[in-house]
Amino acid sequence: MGLSTTGLSIHWVNNIREALAAPKIVRGNSFIASRGNISTTFARKYLGKEEIGIASWYGGIFHGRTAADGSTYNKYEMTAAHKSLPFGTLVKVTNLRNNKSCIVKITDRGPFVAGRIIDLSRAAAKETGVLDSGIAKVKVEIIGKH
């Protein structure tokens, strides 16, 4: 195949990610969707952008209800609500207090509390250490689209 060690590693990781229906890793770039390349428009407008602000989480009464993208909200999945990002956008959320991070897919709209930039599912809140505190200062990085 003639790949470098890094190229071979990325190739193998992408085989695994494809089997899991996860986004592929592109060397020297961010992520691209496993079902094809991200549109140039999406890439130009969103990829690499980041924002810093307050995250909260939601679960409870919303579990099992229809999310804004038409899917069924499951508090145990790695999803989030954002006011304006397109549905299916993949973002890396990093808790700036403890440096814990996770990747979530935007499936819903919110948060509807002033000063907050993202609402995490219960699973994402647990992964990032936001669950117990309820809110945290985070960095949200746009890494791709599913």
C-alpha positions as a Markdown table, in Angstrom:
| # | Residue | x | y | z |
|---|---|---|---|---|
| 1 | Met | 0.0 | 0.0 | 0.0 |
| 2 | Gly | 3.0 | 2.3 | 0.5 |
| 3 | Leu | 1.6 | 4.2 | 3.5 |
| 4 | Ser | 3.7 | 5.8 | 6.3 |
| 5 | Thr | 3.2 | 4.6 | 9.8 |
| 6 | Thr | 0.8 | 7.5 | 10.5 |
| 7 | Gly | -1.0 | 6.9 | 7.2 |
| 8 | Leu | -1.4 | 3.2 | 8.0 |
| 9 | Ser | -2.7 | 4.0 | 11.5 |
| 10 | Ile | -5.3 | 6.4 | 10.2 |
| 11 | His | -6.3 | 3.8 | 7.6 |
| 12 | Trp | -6.9 | 1.1 | 10.3 |
| 13 | Val | -8.6 | 3.6 | 12.6 |
| 14 | Asn | -10.9 | 4.6 | 9.8 |
| 15 | Asn | -11.8 | 1.0 | 9.0 |
| 16 | Ile | -12.9 | 0.6 | 12.6 |
| 17 | Arg | -14.7 | 3.9 | 12.7 |
| 18 | Glu | -16.5 | 3.0 | 9.4 |
| 19 | Ala | -17.7 | -0.2 | 11.0 |
| 20 | Leu | -19.1 | 1.8 | 13.9 |
| 21 | Ala | -20.7 | 4.3 | 11.6 |
| 22 | Ala | -18.5 | 7.0 | 13.1 |
| 23 | Pro | -16.9 | 9.9 | 11.2 |
| 24 | Lys | -13.5 | 9.2 | 9.5 |
| 25 | Ile | -10.3 | 11.0 | 10.5 |
| 26 | Val | -8.7 | 13.0 | 7.8 |
| 27 | Arg | -5.0 | 13.7 | 8.2 |
| 28 | Gly | -4.2 | 17.4 | 8.4 |
| 29 | Asn | -7.9 | 18.2 | 8.6 |
| 30 | Ser | -10.8 | 17.8 | 11.0 |
| 31 | Phe | -13.4 | 15.1 | 10.6 |
| 32 | Ile | -15.5 | 14.2 | 7.6 |
| 33 | Ala | -18.7 | 12.3 | 7.6 |
| 34 | Ser | -18.3 | 8.5 | 7.0 |
| 35 | Arg | -21.0 | 8.7 | 4.4 |
| 36 | Gly | -19.1 | 11.0 | 2.1 |
| 37 | Asn | -17.3 | 14.3 | 2.2 |
| 38 | Ile | -18.7 | 17.3 | 4.0 |
| 39 | Ser | -20.1 | 19.9 | 1.7 |
| 40 | Thr | -17.7 | 22.7 | 0.9 |
| 41 | Thr | -20.2 | 25.2 | 2.2 |
| 42 | Phe | -20.4 | 23.5 | 5.6 |
| 43 | Ala | -16.7 | 23.2 | 5.8 |
| 44 | Arg | -16.1 | 26.8 | 5.1 |
| 45 | Lys | -18.8 | 28.1 | 7.4 |
| 46 | Tyr | -18.4 | 25.8 | 10.4 |
| 47 | Leu | -15.3 | 23.6 | 10.5 |
| 48 | Gly | -12.7 | 24.7 | 13.0 |
| 49 | Lys | -14.9 | 27.3 | 14.6 |
| 50 | Glu | -15.2 | 27.3 | 18.4 |
| 51 | Glu | -17.0 | 29.1 | 21.1 |
| 52 | Ile | -16.5 | 29.4 | 24.8 |
| 53 | Gly | -19.4 | 29.7 | 27.2 |
| 54 | Ile | -21.6 | 27.9 | 29.7 |
| 55 | Ala | -23.0 | 24.4 | 29.2 |
| 56 | Ser | -25.8 | 22.8 | 31.0 |
| 57 | Trp | -27.5 | 19.4 | 30.6 |
| 58 | Tyr | -31.0 | 18.1 | 30.2 |
| 59 | Gly | -32.6 | 14.7 | 30.6 |
| 60 | Gly | -35.5 | 13.7 | 32.9 |
| 61 | Ile | -38.8 | 14.7 | 31.3 |
| 62 | Phe | -37.3 | 15.1 | 27.9 |
| 63 | His | -36.1 | 11.5 | 27.7 |
| 64 | Gly | -38.2 | 9.7 | 25.0 |
| 65 | Arg | -39.6 | 12.8 | 23.5 |
| 66 | Thr | -39.1 | 14.0 | 20.0 |
| 67 | Ala | -36.0 | 16.2 | 19.5 |
| 68 | Ala | -36.0 | 19.1 | 17.1 |
| 69 | Asp | -34.3 | 17.0 | 14.3 |
| 70 | Gly | -37.2 | 14.4 | 14.5 |
| 71 | Ser | -35.2 | 11.8 | 16.4 |
| 72 | Thr | -36.2 | 10.4 | 19.8 |
| 73 | Tyr | -34.2 | 12.1 | 22.6 |
| 74 | Asn | -32.2 | 9.6 | 24.6 |
| 75 | Lys | -30.4 | 11.0 | 27.6 |
| 76 | Tyr | -28.0 | 8.1 | 27.4 |
| 77 | Glu | -26.7 | 9.0 | 23.9 |
| 78 | Met | -24.0 | 11.5 | 23.2 |
| 79 | Thr | -26.1 | 14.4 | 21.9 |
| 80 | Ala | -26.6 | 18.0 | 22.5 |
| 81 | Ala | -28.9 | 21.0 | 21.8 |
| 82 | His | -27.6 | 24.2 | 20.2 |
| 83 | Lys | -29.4 | 27.3 | 19.2 |
| 84 | Ser | -28.1 | 27.6 | 15.6 |
| 85 | Leu | -25.7 | 24.8 | 14.5 |
| 86 | Pro | -27.2 | 22.5 | 11.8 |
| 87 | Phe | -28.5 | 19.2 | 13.0 |
| 88 | Gly | -26.0 | 16.4 | 12.6 |
| 89 | Thr | -23.1 | 18.7 | 13.4 |
| 90 | Leu | -20.4 | 17.0 | 15.5 |
| 91 | Val | -18.8 | 19.1 | 18.2 |
| 92 | Lys | -16.1 | 18.4 | 20.7 |
| 93 | Val | -17.1 | 19.8 | 24.1 |
| 94 | Thr | -14.3 | 20.4 | 26.7 |
| 95 | Asn | -15.0 | 21.2 | 30.3 |
| 96 | Leu | -12.5 | 24.0 | 31.0 |
| 97 | Arg | -12.4 | 23.3 | 34.7 |
| 98 | Asn | -11.3 | 19.6 | 34.5 |
| 99 | Asn | -10.2 | 19.3 | 30.8 |
| 100 | Lys | -12.6 | 16.3 | 30.2 |
| 101 | Ser | -14.1 | 16.2 | 26.8 |
| 102 | Cys | -16.5 | 14.3 | 24.5 |
| 103 | Ile | -17.9 | 14.4 | 21.0 |
| 104 | Val | -21.6 | 15.0 | 20.6 |
| 105 | Lys | -24.0 | 15.3 | 17.7 |
| 106 | Ile | -26.4 | 18.3 | 17.6 |
| 107 | Thr | -30.0 | 16.9 | 17.5 |
| 108 | Asp | -32.0 | 19.5 | 19.3 |
| 109 | Arg | -32.5 | 23.2 | 19.9 |
| 110 | Gly | -31.6 | 25.1 | 23.0 |
| 111 | Pro | -30.5 | 26.0 | 25.6 |
| 112 | Phe | -33.3 | 28.5 | 26.4 |
| 113 | Val | -31.5 | 30.1 | 29.4 |
| 114 | Ala | -29.7 | 33.3 | 28.9 |
| 115 | Gly | -25.9 | 33.0 | 28.8 |
| 116 | Arg | -25.7 | 29.3 | 28.0 |
| 117 | Ile | -24.3 | 28.0 | 24.7 |
| 118 | Ile | -25.1 | 24.3 | 24.7 |
| 119 | Asp | -27.3 | 21.8 | 26.5 |
| 120 | Leu | -25.7 | 18.4 | 26.8 |
| 121 | Ser | -27.4 | 15.0 | 27.2 |
| 122 | Arg | -27.1 | 13.3 | 30.5 |
| 123 | Ala | -24.4 | 10.9 | 29.1 |
| 124 | Ala | -22.4 | 13.8 | 27.7 |
| 125 | Ala | -22.7 | 15.7 | 31.0 |
| 126 | Lys | -21.4 | 12.7 | 32.9 |
| 127 | Glu | -18.5 | 12.2 | 30.5 |
| 128 | Thr | -17.4 | 15.9 | 30.8 |
| 129 | Gly | -18.0 | 16.2 | 34.5 |
| 130 | Val | -20.9 | 18.6 | 34.2 |
| 131 | Leu | -23.5 | 16.3 | 35.6 |
| 132 | Asp | -22.9 | 17.0 | 39.3 |
| 133 | Ser | -22.3 | 20.7 | 39.0 |
| 134 | Gly | -25.2 | 21.2 | 36.5 |
| 135 | Ile | -23.3 | 23.9 | 34.6 |
| 136 | Ala | -19.7 | 24.5 | 33.5 |
| 137 | Lys | -17.6 | 26.7 | 31.4 |
| 138 | Val | -16.8 | 24.8 | 28.2 |
| 139 | Lys | -15.2 | 25.1 | 24.8 |
| 140 | Val | -17.3 | 23.9 | 21.9 |
| 141 | Glu | -15.3 | 23.0 | 18.7 |
| 142 | Ile | -17.0 | 22.1 | 15.5 |
| 143 | Ile | -15.3 | 19.0 | 14.1 |
| 144 | Gly | -17.6 | 17.6 | 11.4 |
| 145 | Lys | -21.0 | 16.6 | 10.3 |
| 146 | His | -22.7 | 13.2 | 10.5 |
